[in-house]
Amino acid sequence: MEETELTPAPTSEVIVAPPIPEGKVYKANVIRGATFFGGPLVAGYMVASNFKALGDIDKIKWAWFWSILTSILIICFIFLVPDKIQDKVPNIVFPFFYSLITFGLVKHYQEAKIMAHLNSGGKSFKWGKSLVVSIIGAVTILIPILMSAVMAEPPTKYDSVKTYALDTVKNQLYYNSSNISEKELDQVGAAAIEAGYFTNKKPLALCVNKDKAVFEITAIFDGMQKNNPELIPFYTDLQKQLQTFLPHHKVVLILCCDDLDHFYKRIE
């Protein structure tokens, strides 16, 4: 009897699709735009969220570290750097640079994994969520700045102004009307004229503050005159004239360079 060879039935291969990644990611352009408007804390939040979704858990803390450090540096710049230097820096400079740097870092450390995540069916956050995060980030960094500014705001010393016109030139005294009489104010104005501080050539001003029996009178001079050898003798003479016209009070003349925030010398 002839043996029949049995042929095994053909089997079909089962292709198992790779699992769809869980979580959502922020695309690089979304992070750049949100960081520009919301600040470095927004960058830290979004980059850390990406690291979590992409499985780079150990890098999350570094994203937060650099974003918080950058925020602190910006706040320090606002409060510690003189206004005349800040005025030379356009407001757009900081947002432009830290958003650009963040964009570059995301492209370098996350772009490849973000594309793999999306190509595998993973999802990304849309602009709506990014806008909300931007607003929260901006408010978070503005609150301490505004609170510090309000707390640091000195009490108002000068709520009134009186003009002493010499020809067409208007010289001015700034003062607090609650504790300085009209007579005392005119004595200060007369002393400024007698000393040659108030003239008909260039309008100048003095800020007059009275604390009990002491008059603190502030004069602001041009920083270009700081090395002028006649500067201190001129203002010393002004202090003497003020003391002569206000004999029943102690007069202290405070010199400031360019503006009231830059104290230079106290003459008494």
FENGI-V11291 format. One record per residue. OMEGA is omega in whole degrees, -180 to 180 (* if undefined). BURIAL is 1 if it has 24 or more other C-alpha atoms within 12 Angstrom, else 0. Layout:
# FENGI-V11291
omega=OMEGA burial=BURIAL
omega=OMEGA burial=BURIAL
This chain:
# FENGI-V11291
omega=-175 burial=0
omega=-179 burial=0
omega=179 burial=0
omega=-179 burial=0
omega=180 burial=0
omega=179 burial=0
omega=-179 burial=0
omega=180 burial=0
omega=180 burial=0
omega=179 burial=0
omega=179 burial=0
omega=179 burial=0
omega=178 burial=0
omega=-180 burial=0
omega=-180 burial=0
omega=180 burial=0
omega=178 burial=0
omega=-179 burial=0
omega=177 burial=0
omega=-178 burial=0
omega=176 burial=0
omega=178 burial=0
omega=178 burial=0
omega=179 burial=1
omega=173 burial=1
omega=177 burial=1
omega=-175 burial=1
omega=-179 burial=1
omega=177 burial=1
omega=179 burial=1
omega=-179 burial=1
omega=-179 burial=1
omega=-179 burial=1
omega=179 burial=1
omega=-180 burial=1
omega=-176 burial=1
omega=-175 burial=1
omega=178 burial=1
omega=-175 burial=1
omega=178 burial=1
omega=176 burial=1
omega=177 burial=1
omega=-180 burial=1
omega=-180 burial=1
omega=-176 burial=1
omega=180 burial=1
omega=177 burial=1
omega=178 burial=1
omega=177 burial=1
omega=-180 burial=1
omega=179 burial=1
omega=-179 burial=1
omega=-177 burial=1
omega=176 burial=1
omega=179 burial=0
omega=-173 burial=0
omega=-176 burial=0
omega=-178 burial=0
omega=-178 burial=0
omega=-176 burial=1
omega=180 burial=0
omega=177 burial=0
omega=179 burial=1
omega=-179 burial=1
omega=-176 burial=0
omega=179 burial=1
omega=179 burial=1
omega=179 burial=1
omega=179 burial=0
omega=179 burial=1
omega=179 burial=1
omega=180 burial=0
omega=179 burial=0
omega=179 burial=1
omega=177 burial=1
omega=178 burial=0
omega=-177 burial=0
omega=-173 burial=1
omega=-173 burial=0
omega=-178 burial=0
omega=-179 burial=0
omega=-177 burial=0
omega=-177 burial=0
omega=174 burial=0
omega=179 burial=0
omega=-179 burial=0
omega=180 burial=0
omega=-179 burial=0
omega=179 burial=0
omega=-177 burial=0
omega=-175 burial=0
omega=-173 burial=0
omega=-176 burial=0
omega=178 burial=1
omega=-179 burial=1
omega=-174 burial=0
omega=-177 burial=0
omega=174 burial=1
omega=178 burial=1
omega=179 burial=1
omega=178 burial=1
omega=179 burial=1
omega=179 burial=1
omega=180 burial=0
omega=178 burial=0
omega=179 burial=1
omega=-176 burial=0
omega=-171 burial=0
omega=-173 burial=0
omega=-170 burial=1
omega=-178 burial=1
omega=-179 burial=0
omega=176 burial=1
omega=180 burial=1
omega=178 burial=1
omega=178 burial=0
omega=-178 burial=1
omega=-180 burial=1
omega=179 burial=0
omega=179 burial=0
omega=178 burial=0
omega=-176 burial=1
omega=178 burial=0
omega=176 burial=1
omega=179 burial=1
omega=-176 burial=0
omega=-180 burial=0
omega=178 burial=0
omega=-180 burial=0
omega=179 burial=1
omega=178 burial=1
omega=179 burial=0
omega=180 burial=1
omega=-179 burial=1
omega=179 burial=0
omega=180 burial=0
omega=180 burial=1
omega=179 burial=1
omega=-178 burial=0
omega=-178 burial=0
omega=-179 burial=1
omega=-177 burial=0
omega=179 burial=0
omega=179 burial=0
omega=-179 burial=0
omega=179 burial=0
omega=179 burial=0
omega=-180 burial=0
omega=180 burial=0
omega=-179 burial=0
omega=-178 burial=0
omega=-178 burial=0
omega=-179 burial=0
omega=176 burial=0
omega=-177 burial=0
omega=178 burial=0
omega=-172 burial=1
omega=180 burial=0
omega=-178 burial=0
omega=179 burial=0
omega=176 burial=0
omega=-175 burial=1
omega=175 burial=0
omega=-175 burial=1
omega=174 burial=0
omega=-169 burial=0
omega=-179 burial=0
omega=-177 burial=0
omega=-177 burial=0
omega=173 burial=0
omega=-171 burial=1
omega=171 burial=1
omega=175 burial=1
omega=-174 burial=1
omega=176 burial=1
omega=-174 burial=1
omega=-176 burial=0
omega=-176 burial=0
omega=178 burial=0
omega=-178 burial=1
omega=178 burial=0
omega=180 burial=0
omega=180 burial=0
omega=180 burial=1
omega=179 burial=1
omega=176 burial=0
omega=177 burial=1
omega=180 burial=1
omega=179 burial=1
omega=179 burial=1
omega=179 burial=1
omega=178 burial=1
omega=-179 burial=1
omega=-179 burial=0
omega=-179 burial=1
omega=177 burial=1
omega=172 burial=1
omega=180 burial=1
omega=177 burial=1
omega=-178 burial=0
omega=-176 burial=0
omega=-180 burial=0
omega=178 burial=0
omega=-177 burial=1
omega=171 burial=1
omega=176 burial=1
omega=-172 burial=1
omega=178 burial=1
omega=-179 burial=1
omega=177 burial=1
omega=-176 burial=0
omega=-176 burial=0
omega=-176 burial=0
omega=172 burial=0
omega=172 burial=1
omega=-176 burial=1
omega=-174 burial=1
omega=176 burial=1
omega=180 burial=1
omega=179 burial=1
omega=-180 burial=1
omega=-179 burial=0
omega=178 burial=0
omega=-178 burial=0
omega=-173 burial=0
omega=-178 burial=0
omega=178 burial=0
omega=-177 burial=0
omega=-179 burial=0
omega=-175 burial=0
omega=-176 burial=1
omega=177 burial=0
omega=-180 burial=0
omega=-178 burial=0
omega=173 burial=1
omega=177 burial=1
omega=177 burial=1
omega=179 burial=1
omega=180 burial=1
omega=178 burial=1
omega=178 burial=1
omega=179 burial=1
omega=179 burial=1
omega=-178 burial=0
omega=177 burial=1
omega=-171 burial=1
omega=-177 burial=0
omega=180 burial=0
omega=171 burial=0
omega=-178 burial=1
omega=176 burial=1
omega=178 burial=1
omega=-179 burial=1
omega=179 burial=1
omega=176 burial=1
omega=-178 burial=1
omega=176 burial=1
omega=178 burial=0
omega=-175 burial=0
omega=-178 burial=0
omega=-174 burial=0
omega=178 burial=0
omega=-179 burial=0
omega=-175 burial=1
omega=178 burial=0
omega=-179 burial=0
omega=180 burial=1
omega=* burial=1
